[in-house]
Amino acid sequence: MSLNLWRKLLISLIPTLIGLSLSTIAQATSIVLTGEVLTTAGKPIPNITVTIDAYQISAASDQKGVFRLTLPPHVAEGDKLKLAINNTQYQLISPYQGIMYLPKYWNTEIISLIIRANEIIKPTQPNTAQPLNPLTETKFIIQIASLSDQAQAEKLTTKLQPYLNTAKSYYKIAPNKPNQYHIMIGEFANATSANTWKDKLMQQQLIPKDSFVRKAW
């Protein structure tokens, strides 16, 4: 083969080689999982290490509760991730049991997440002079929003109700905040059933991703 033919062959292959290189680079782009660690009251929690043991990666939250995790390049949409926090003073509330799924059809290399955690309160010895009432029940609700407009609160609760069977959507004025309306779904007999409903409604994109389960009041 003549030198000119070799040159023509190499020139014709250059676009293909460049395309393959760019495709390989695109496939190897890492996904960044960034988010906030907050209490159920919305207060940032600093110095909390968020881990994903399956990938052996972790990151600590800053003073604003913000953390940033770089996922390995081979993760795919719909993959299941199990998050954990390593601080023994706090208990992870949401996502339930730390489980989340990478969203489908993402069009960005950054995925945002809000983690809810509460401080663990050590149990105290009951007062024998005033025994606990065995009939007292603790109910749970899903809090999905906090709005200052009552009309918008009514509109949202009405919109959600057709998708609920045993539960109901409603709103209440927030304690010590007369201009805030908390929109809730419930009440549920236990946290497990409340979280089951929350996950179902989030998968259907009917409630915000930062909705969380807490005790009713």
N, C-alpha and C positions, 0 to 999 in steps of 0.2 A: 504494500500500500504506500502510495506516495505521501510525501510530507504535507502537501496541500490537503489531501483527503483526511489525514489525521487531524489537521487544524480545524477543518470544517466539522468533523465529528465531535471534537472537544467543544467547539463553540455551540453546537446544537444541544449538547448535554448540560451546559452551564445552567440554563433556566430550570431544568429538572432537578439538578443537584441543589440549587438554591431553595427551590420549593420544598424539597425533602428536609433540608436543614431547618427552615422556618417552621415546618409542620412539627418536627421533633421538638423544637424549642417551645412551641405553643402547648404541646402535650405535656411538657415538663414543668409548665408554669405552676407554681404553688398557690394554693388557696389560703387566704388569710382569714382566720376567724377572730373577729374583734368584738368586744362587748363590754358590759358593765356588770359589776357585782353589787347588788342593792339589797337592802332589807325589804320586807313586804310593805314597809311604810315609805319606801323610796329613798332611803338614806344610803349614800355610797359606803362601801366597806373596803378600806384599804388593806394592803398586805395580805390578801387572800390568794393562795396559789391554786390556780385552776389547772387540772391535769387531765390528759387522755392517756390512760395506761396502755391501751392497745398500740399506740404509736410512740409511747415513751416520750411525750412532750409535755411541757408545763410552762406556765407564765404567771407572774404575780401581778395583782391589781395595784395601780398607783393610788395616790391620795384621793383621786376622784372615783376610785373603784373601777377604772378602765383597765382592761387587759388585752393582750394581742397574742394569738397563737398562729404559727405558720404550719399548716397541714402538709403532709407529704404529697408529692405530685400525683400519686396513683389513686387518690380518693376520687369518687365518682358521685354524681347526683343521686340522691336517695340513700346513700350509705348511712348506716346507723353508727352514731358516736355515743359513748358513755363518758360523761364528764364527772369529775369529782373535785371537791375542795379539801385541802389538807389541814384546815384550821379546826381544832377540836372544840373551839368556843362557839362555832356556828354550825347550823344544820342546813343542808341544801333543801330548799322547798320546791323550786322550779328551775329548769324542767324536771318533771316528776321522775324520781330515781336517777336523775342526771342524764336521761336518755333524750337525744335529739336526732333528727334526720337531716342530712344535707338537702337543701331545697332543690327541686327540679327546675330545669330551664333557667338557671341563674345566668345573668348577663353581666356579671361583675366578678372580679377576683377577690372581693371582700364580702364576707358574710357577717352580718351583725346579729348579736344575741344578747339578751338580758337574763342574767342569773339572779334568782331571788334566794336569799338565805336569812335565817333568823338566829339570834343568839340563843344558845342552849341554856335554859333555866334549870338549875339543879332542883330536884324535888325536895320539899321540906317535910319534916315529920308532921303528920296531921295532929291537930289539937284534940286530945282525947276528951276534953270537956265539951267540944263541939264537933261531934262526928260528922263526916261527910255524908251528904244525902245520896243514897245509892240510886235514886230515881233521876238525879240530875244528868241531862244529856248534853253533849257538845255537838252542835251542828256546824256544818262547813258550807262555804259559798265560793263561787268563782267571781272574783272582781275583775271586770274587763275594762273599765274606764272611770275617769273622774272628770266631770264637766261642770262648767259654771253656768250653762244655759239650761234651764229646766225644760224648755220645749225640746231641745235636742236630746235630753235625757229620756223624755217620754217617747220621742220618735225612735230612738235606738232600742228601747225595751220592747216597744210594739213590733219592731222589725224582727227581733230575735224570737219572739214567742212561738210562731208557727213551727220552728225547728226543734222545739222542746216537747217532751212527752210528760214525764212525771215532775220535772223541774219547772220553775217559772222565772221569768226575767222581771226585774223591778229595780227601782232606785231609791236611795235614802239620802237625806242630808248628812254630810260628814260631821262627825263629832267636832265641836269647837270651830267648825268652818261653815257658817250658815249659807255661804255663797257657792258651796261645792256639793255636787250630787254624785254619789258613788253608784255606778251601774253594776248590778250583781245578778248572778244566776244561782238559784238554789231554792230551798236549803237541802243539803245532803246529810245523810246519817253519819257518814265517815269521810275521811280525806281520800280514801281509795276511789270511792264512787265519784267524788267531785273531780278528781284528776282524770278519771276515765272519760267523763263528759267533756272536760277541758280539752283533752287531746283530740277527741272526736270533732269538736267544733273548730279547733285550730286547723285540723287536716282539711276541713271543708271551707277554710278561710272565712268563717263567719265571725270570729272574734280576733282581736289583736294578738300578736305573738308574745306580748309581755303580760298577758292575762295570767293571773295566779290564784291559787287556792289558799284560803285562810279561814279562821274561825269566824262564825257569824256573830253579829252584834245587833 
